Amino acid sequence: MSDLSAEDRKLVTLARATRARTGAAEGAAVRDADGRTYAAATVDLPSLQVSAVGVCVAMAVASGSRGLEAVVVLTDGDSVADADLAVVRDFAGGGVVVHRGDARGTLAGSLVS
């Protein structure tokens, strides 16, 4: 994690704390084009299922954001879900860095949406 910018390290911390606090399957955090951050956990209710990335993007959109600079997803999975990458591309276009890590915040890889 030492090669990440301070801003991206903040996203890892926010995603990890949110996931730990809620006990959710995933935690995510995003930084929008204005530098604001949003952190969320997976929502898994009988009547509503939204990924952590989906919740973050929804919060950014509802706050009037115009795009994203970076995304962190902390998951037990081996990859970022295609649906989450599609949400990032739909909202922010291509070129957004998406970091994936585990529940402890140890990053396992990065890709560009």
N, C-alpha and C positions, 0 to 999 in steps of 0.2 A: 504493500500500500504506500510505501515511501515515495514511489515515483508519481503518485497522484498529486494534483494541485491541492492546495488547502481547501478550495471550494468543493472539489470532488470528495475529499476526505470527510468534509462536513456532511455530504449526502450519505456516505457510508454510515456515519454515526447516527444520523436521523433514521435511516432505514432499519438499522440494527435495533435501536431503542424502541421503535414503533412495533417491530415484529416481536421483540421480547415482551413488551408491555401487554400485547394483545394475545400472544400465543398463536398467532395466525400462521398459515402455511407459507406466506411470503410477506416481506416488507419491501417497500420501495420508497425512493425519494427522487425528486426531479428539481432541476433549477431552470427557471424560465428565462426568456430572453431579456427580462428586466432585472435578473439576479435574485428574484424571489424564490424561496424553496417551499416545496410541498412534500409531506411524508404521509404514507398511508400503509395500511395492511389489507390483506385479502378480506373481502366480505363474502361470507358463505352462510347465507340464511336460506330457509326453505323457499322464500319468494324472491330472493335477490342474490345473484352471484356476480361479483366483480373482482377482477385481479387487482393486486396492489398498484400496478402501473396504471390500470384503468381508473382507479380512484384518484390517483395523483393527477392524471391528465384531466379528469372531470373537474377537479378542484381548480386547476390552472385555467381551464376554459371558463368556468363560472366566475373566476376572479378577473377576467378580462385579459388574460395573457395572450400574447401573439405568437408564441413559439417556445421551444425548449433548447437549452444548451447541453444538458447532460442528464443521464438517467442512471440510477443504481437500483438493481434488483437483487435481493438476498433471498435465495431459494435453496431447497434441497435437491432440485432438479439439475440435470446436466446441461440445460440450455435455457435461454429466455424463450418463452412461448412465442410462436409465430404471431398469435393474435396480439400480444403486447407490442411486438415490433411494428405490426400494422397500425396500431393505435398511435404510436409515436410518429410514424411516417405520415399518417392522415392529418395529425395536428401540426407537426413541425417540419414535415418534409424529410428528405434524406439528409444524411450527414451528421446526425445526432449521435454522440458517443453513448453507448449503453454498456455499463459495467455489470458483470454478474459475479455474485459471491455467495458464500454460505451463511448460515445463521450467525456465526461469530463475526462476520464482516470480512473474512478472508476472501479476497477477490481471486477468481479462477480464470477470468478472461474478460476481454472487452471486444466490442464490435461496433460497427457503424450502421445505423438504421438505413 
